[in-house]
Amino acid sequence: MMLASPQRRGELAALLVVLGVLVLLPIGRSSELPVLVAALVGLGLLVRYRSSLLSDAGLRLILILFACYWLPIVFSGFAAVAPAKTWMTALETLRFLPLAVFVAWALRRAEVWPAVHVSIAAICGLWLVDAWIQYLTGNSLGGAPEAERLAGIFGAGNLKLGPVLATLAPFLLLVARERTGRLGLLLAFVALLIPILLAGSRAAWLSYALVCVVFAWRETRDFRRFLPLLIGVLLGVAFSIGMAWRGSAGFGARIERSLLALQGTSAAIDDASAGRLSIWQTAYAMIRAHPLTGVGARGFRYDYPQHAAPGDRFVDARTGVGASHAHQVVLEVLSETGLVGFLFWTLGVTVAIRAWRRARPAQRARAFAPGLALVAMCFPLNTHLAFYSAWWGLFFWWLLALFTAALAAAAQQADGDAANHRGGADQHAP
C-alpha cells in the first residue's frame, strides 16, 4: 500500500481543522482552538501572498466581505456607549479574516469539495441522530432536554439546536439528494423536520421552511410542478405539527403562545413573540437616537434601559442592562453600527450576489449549500441570534468562508484545468 504524500497529508490536516470548527461548536468556546490554528496559518498566508491580495479574485472577495463586516464595528467604536466592549469586539473579530483565508487555501482544490459536503452532512446527521435519541429516550450527548424544547448535543443551557440544524440543512439535503435520489431527499426532509420543530425555535422553523422551498423549486424548476410539490410539503409539515403537538406538551405550549398573535393587540403580539416586539421598539428608539454609527457593536444591552418603555421585562434593575441584542439582523446592524453599518452590509450582500452570478456552474454547485445556509441564516423576514457575538458570528463567518472558498480563484483554475483535460480527451477520442 502506498503512503499518502506529504502534500496530501497536509491537505487532510487542513480539512480536519476546517471541520473541527463545526465539530466543536456545541462545546462552549472549544471551537476557538481550531480557529486559532487556522488564524495563525492564515496570517502566514496573508504575509506570504500580500503582493497578490488585490489581484487574486478569491482573496479580494474575502477582503471586501470582511471589510463590510468589520469596518462598521470600528466606526461604531468612536461614539459607542460601551467603548471597551465595542473595541474588544473589533479586536476579537479580526480573527475571522485569517480564518477565511485559511479555509480558502485548505479547500483550494475542486476535488476536495465532495468530501467537504459529505463531512458536514455527516456531522449534522450525527447531531440529528442524537436529537432523535433525546426525543425518544429523554437523554443525549448533551444530557436531558430543556423543559419545553429539544436541546440535543448543545445542552439545555444552550438552546441553539434548532437554528443550527436549520442552517446546516442544505448540506444534509443536498448530499441525500445526490447519493440516494428523491427518496433520500424526502427521508432527510422528515428526519430534520421533527427535531427542528421540537427544538422550539420559531426562527429555525422559518429558516427550514425557506430551505425546503428552495429545494422544492430546485427539484421542479417549473411553477406547474412546483406548486403541487409545495402543497405536499406543507401538508406533510401540517401533519408533523399535529403529531408533535399531541406528543409534546412543550411544543404545544410554543404553538399556543404563537397563536396569541391572532388577537391582533400589541400586548398579544408581544407575548406571542416572547417579548420581541418590545425589543424591536426599543431598537428603533436607539436607531433614532444614534442614527449614524449606532450605539456601538455589542453595546445594545448597555443602552437598552435608556430607551425601553417603563416596566420593560428585559431591563435588569440590579445590573442596569437590558436585552442582549435586537434579535433581528437589520435592526441589530442599524442599532449597533448605524447607517454606516447598514450601507456596508448592503454592499457586502451585493458583492456576494455578484460573485455568485459571475461564477461558473461548477463553482455554483460547490457554493450552493453554504450559500443557501447563509440565506437561511440571514433572511431578513425572521428573528436572529447576534451576528456580532462571538459564537453566532463565528458560525456565520465559517459559512461565509466556505462560500468564498467555493468561488475562489484557485477553484476556477481547477475547473478550467478539468475542462481542458476533458477537451483534450475528446479530441483524441475515436
N, C-alpha and C positions, 0 to 999 in steps of 0.2 A: 504494500500500500504506500502510495506517495504521500509524503507530508505536505501540508499546505505551505505555500511560500510565505516569507516574512510579510510581504505586501498584503496577502490575503488575510493573514492573522491580524495585521494592523487594521484592516477594514472591518473584520469581525469585531475586534475590540471597540472600535469607534461606534459601530452599530449597537453594541451592547450598552455603551454609555448613553446613546440617544434613547434607547428603550428603557434604560434604568431610571430616567427621569419619570416616565409614566408608571413603571412598576412601583416606585417608592412614593408616589403621590399620596396614597392613603395613609402613610405612616408619618404623620407630623411633618417636620421640616427635613426629614432624612433625604428627600428628593434633591435637597441642595447639594449633597455630596457629588452626584454625577454632574450637576450643573457647574460646580466648582471645577471639576476636571475638564469639562467641556469648555468653560470660560477661559481657563488657563491656556489650553491648546488653541482656542480661538484667538486669544490675544497674540499668541505666537504667529498664527496665520495672518492676522491683520498687519503685524510688523513685517512679515516676510513678503506679503503681497501689497504693501502700502502704495507702491507705484501704480498698481492697476485697480485701485479702489473705484475710480470713476469710469475707467474704460471697460471693466468687466460688468456685463449686464446683471449677472446674479448678485454680485457684491453691491452694485449700485441700487438694486431693488431693496436689498436688506437695509442699506444705509438710509434710503429715503423713508421706508416704513418705520425704522427705528426713530428717525428724527421726528416724524409725525406723532409718535407716541411720547418721546422723551422731552422734546423741547417745550411742550406745554407745561410739563412739570416744573422745568427750570423757570420759565416765565412766571408761573404762579407763585414761585417762592419769594419774589421780591415784595409782594403785598399780602403774604399769607397770614392767616390768623394764628397759625401754629408753625412758625418758620422752621423750628428744629425738626418737626415731623416731616414737613414738606421737603426740606433739603436732604434729610436722611432717605426719604423715598427716592429722590433724584439719584442719590449715590447707589442705593440698592438696585434700582432698575437698570443701571449701567451694565449689569451682568448679562442682560438679555441680548446685547449686541454681539459680544463674542460667542455666546451660546448659539445664536442663529448662524454665525459664520462657521462654527464648528459643524453644525448639522448639515449646512450646505456642502461642506468638504466631505463629511462622512458619507453622505448619500449622493456623491457626485456622479457615480456610475449608474446608468439606467438599469443595469442588470440586478441591482440590489432591491429595487422597489417592490417587486412581488413579495419578497421576504419581509419587507417593512410592513406592507399591508397585512400580510398573514400574521405577523408577530403582534401587531397592535390589535387585530381582531381576536387573537388567541388570549391576550391579556384581558381584553374586555369580556371575552367569553368566560374566563375563569372567575371574574368578578360577578358575572351573571349567574353562574352555577352556584357560587357562594350565596348570592341573594336568594335564589330559589330554595337553597337548603335552609336559610334563615326563615323563610316564609313557611316551609313545611315542618321544620323541627323547632324553631324558636332560637336557634343558635347559628353562628357563622364564625369565620375567622376574626370578625370584628366584635364578637360577643352577641349579646341579646339585642333585639331591635329596640328602637325608641317607642314610647307609648303609643303613638299614632302612626309611625312610619317605619318601613324597612330602612335599615341603615347599612346592611351588608358589611363589606370589609372596612368601610370608613368608620364604623362605630357609631353608637347612639349619641355621642357628643360632637359628631362632625357630620351633619346631615347633608352630604354632597353626592350621595349615590345617584339620585335621580338626575340632577344636572350633568354629571359626568357621563353616565350611561347614554343619555340623550345626545350629548355632544359627540361621543365616540361611535354612536350607532352607524354612521355612514361606513366606517371601516368594516364592521361586522356584517352589515347587509351587503356591501359590495363583494366581500370575499365569499359569502354564502351564495350570492348570485353567480359569481364566476366559477366556483368549484362544484356547485350542486344544482345549478339551474333555478328555475322559478319556484320549484317546490322548496328548495333550500332557503330561498329568499322569504317565502311565506312562513316557514318554520322559525327563521331568525326573527322575523317581524313579531310573531306571537311570543317567542321567548323573551324578547326585550320588553314587550308591551306590559305584561303583568308586573314585573319588578319596578318599572318606571312609574306605573300608576300607583303601586303600593308604597313607593318611596315618598309620595305625598307632596312633591314639589310641582305646583301648577305651572311654573315656568318651564320645567322639564317636560310636562305634558305638551305644551305648545311647541317647544323645540322639536320633540319627537314627531309631532304631527307635521311640522314643516318638512322634516327629513322624509317622512313617508310620502308626502305629496310630491316631492321632487323625484323619489324613486318610482312612484306610480307614473309620473309623466315620462321618466326615462324608459320605462317598460313599454309605453304605448306610443308616445310622440304623435298622437292624433287625438283630437278632442273627443271624437265619437267613441273611441276605445277608452280614453282616459276617464271620462265621466262615469261609466258603469264600474270600472275598477275602483274609482274613488268612492263611489257609493258602497261597494262591497267592503272596502276598508273601513268606512265609517260604521257600517252595520257590525262589523267584527269588533270595532272599538266599543260601540254601544253595548254589545253583548258582554264584553270583558268588563266594562264598568259595572254592569248589573251584577255579574258574578262576584267581582271584588267588593261591591257594596254589601252584598249579602254575607260574604265571608270575612270581612274585616270591619270591625267597629270603628277603627281609626280612620280608614278610608271613607267610610260613610260619614263620619263627622266632618272630614275635609270637604266632601261634596255638599253636605247640608250647609256648611259655612259659606261655600261659594255661591249657593243658590240665594243667599241673602241679598245679593246684588240685584236680583229681580224686583226687589221692593222699590228701588229707584231713589231712595233718600241718600243723602251724603253719609249719614251715620251707618246705614246698612251697607253701602258700598265700602266704607272704611273697614267695617267689621269683616266683610267678605274678603277683602284684600289683605287681611291681617295687619291693618294699620298703614298699608302702603299709601293710601290717599293722603293721610296726614303728612307722611314723609315727603310725598311729591309736592304738596302745597308749601311745605317748609323749604324744600329745594328751590321752588320757584321764587320764594321770597329772598333766598340767598342770591339767586341769579340777578334779581333786580337790584340788590344792594351791592353786588360785586360783579358787574357785567363784563369787564374787560378780561381779567385774569383769574376770576373766581376767588374762592376762599383759600385756595392752596390745595394741592394734591394731598389727600388723606386728612384734610383739615375739616371735613364735613361735620364730624361729631362734636368738634370744639366750638363751631359757630352755630350749631343747631339750636341750642337753647335761646339764642338771641332772636331767632325768627319764628320759633314754634308758638302755636296757639296756647293760651292758658290751659293747664291741665293735660298737656300732651303726654301720652303714656310712655313715650320714649325718652323723656327728659329725666335723668337721674339726679335727684336733688342732692344726694350725698357727694357724687363725683363732679357734678356740674357739666356733664356731657350728654349728648343725645344719640340718635341713631347713627350707626357707623358709616353708612353711605346711602346714596339716593335710591338704590335698588332699581335703577333704570339707566342704561348706558348713556343716553343722550343727556339726561338730567345730571348724571354723575360728571360727565365731561364739562357741561356748562356751569354747574355749581362749583366744581373744584378747580377748573382751569379756564373758565370763562369763554368768551367769544373767540379768543386766540386758540384755545384748545379745540373748540368746535371746528374752526377753519382747518386746523392741522389734521384732525381726524377725518374730515371730509376729503382733504387732499389725499390722505393715505388710502381711504377706500377707493377713490378714483384711480389712483396709481395701481392698486391691486387688481381692480377690474380691467384696466387697460392691459396689464401684464397677462392676465388670463385670456383676454380676447386676442392678443397678438401671439399667443403660444401655439405651438404645433399640436396636432391631435395626440401624439404620444405624450407630450408634456401635460396636456389637459387630463389625459387618462390617469397619470400619476397624481396630479393635483386635485382630482375630483373629490376624493374622500376628505383630505384636510381642508379643502376649500368649502365643502358643504358643512363640515364640522364648525368652521368659523362662522358661516352664515347662521347656523342654528344657535351658536353661542351668542352672537351679536345682534340677532334680529331685533330691530328697534321696537316693534309692537309686542313687547314682552317685558317681564321683570328680569333683573340680572343680579349676579354677585358683583363684587367690586373689581373693576379692571385695573385699578391702580394698587390693589392689595398684593401682598407677597405671594399668596397661594394661587388665586384665580388669575392674577397677572402672569405668573409663571406658566400655568396651563395654557393661557391664551398665547403667550409667546412661543411655547413649544409647538403648538399647532401652526402658528404663523411661520415658524422656522421650517416646518415640514412643507408648507405651501410654497415658500420661496425656494426651497431646495428643489422641489419638483419642477420649478420653472427656471432653474439656474442655467447659466451658460454652458457649464460642463455637461449637463444633461442634454442640451441642444446639440452639442458636438457628438455625443454618443448616438443621438437619433440620426444625425447626418451620416456618421460612420456606418451605422446599421443599414441605412437606406442605400449608401454607396455599395456596400457589400452585397446587398440583395440585387442591386442593379447589375453589378459585375457578374454575379452568378447567373442572372437571366440572360446576359449577353452570351455566356458560354454554354448555356443550356442547349441541348439538341432540339 
